[in-house]
Amino acid sequence: MLQKTPGIISAKLDEDKGKLYVVYDLEQTSFDDIEIVLDKIGCPRDNTFWERLRESFIRFAEENERSHLEAHVNSFEYSPMGTIEEKHDTDID
């Protein structure tokens, strides 16, 4: 079910360590979305202090990365050549 979630690139269970490793596209899904799927399939989660701290860090990193991606998308919409051409057109008049 996790593999069918949009944005999930890969999911691997390390049974020896009891860890699930998930690689996902941040533009399509988030850690919270993955948690919802894991809850639906009944996957038990570690609720220790360190695990909650780790999850908080993941959410923090996701938020920063989304802001970074958004800033780059917005910067590509700006074209300095368009500004130069506009200035050139007004200088000719």
C-alpha positions in Angstrom: 0.0 0.0 0.0 2.9 2.4 0.7 4.4 1.8 -2.7 1.0 2.9 -4.3 1.2 6.3 -2.5 1.9 9.1 -4.9 5.5 10.4 -4.4 6.9 7.2 -2.8 10.0 6.3 -4.8 11.0 3.3 -2.7 10.2 1.6 0.6 12.5 -1.0 2.2 11.9 -2.9 5.5 15.0 -3.9 7.4 13.5 -6.7 9.5 16.7 -7.2 11.5 16.7 -3.6 12.8 12.9 -3.2 12.7 13.3 -0.1 10.6 11.4 1.0 7.5 13.3 3.2 5.1 11.2 5.3 2.7 12.5 7.5 -0.1 9.9 10.0 -1.3 9.5 13.0 -3.5 8.8 16.0 -1.3 6.9 17.8 -3.9 4.3 15.0 -4.0 4.0 13.7 -0.5 5.2 14.4 3.1 6.2 12.5 6.2 2.7 13.2 7.6 1.2 11.5 4.5 3.4 8.5 5.0 2.4 8.3 8.7 -1.3 8.2 7.7 -0.7 5.3 5.4 1.3 3.4 8.0 -1.5 4.0 10.6 -4.0 2.6 8.1 -2.1 -0.6 7.5 -1.5 -1.0 11.3 2.3 -0.5 11.3 3.3 0.1 14.9 5.4 3.2 15.6 8.1 3.9 18.2 6.7 6.5 20.5 9.9 7.2 22.5 11.3 10.6 23.2 14.1 10.2 20.6 11.7 9.0 17.9 9.4 12.0 18.5 12.5 14.3 18.3 13.6 12.6 15.1 10.2 13.0 13.6 10.1 16.7 14.6 13.4 17.2 12.8 12.1 15.5 9.7 9.1 17.8 9.6 11.4 20.8 10.2 13.7 19.7 7.4 10.7 19.2 5.1 9.4 22.7 5.8 12.8 24.2 5.0 13.2 22.2 1.8 9.7 23.2 0.6 10.5 26.8 1.3 13.8 26.4 -0.6 12.1 24.8 -3.6 9.4 27.5 -3.6 12.0 30.2 -3.6 13.8 28.7 -6.5 10.6 28.3 -8.5 9.7 31.9 -7.9 13.2 33.1 -8.9 13.0 31.3 -12.2 9.8 33.2 -13.0 11.9 36.4 -12.9 14.0 37.1 -16.0 16.6 39.8 -15.9 16.5 39.9 -19.7 12.9 40.9 -19.7 13.8 43.9 -17.5 16.7 44.8 -19.7 14.5 44.6 -22.8 11.9 46.8 -21.2 14.5 49.4 -20.2 15.9 49.3 -23.7 12.5 49.8 -25.3 11.8 52.8 -23.1 15.2 54.3 -23.8 14.6 54.3 -27.6 11.3 56.3 -27.3 
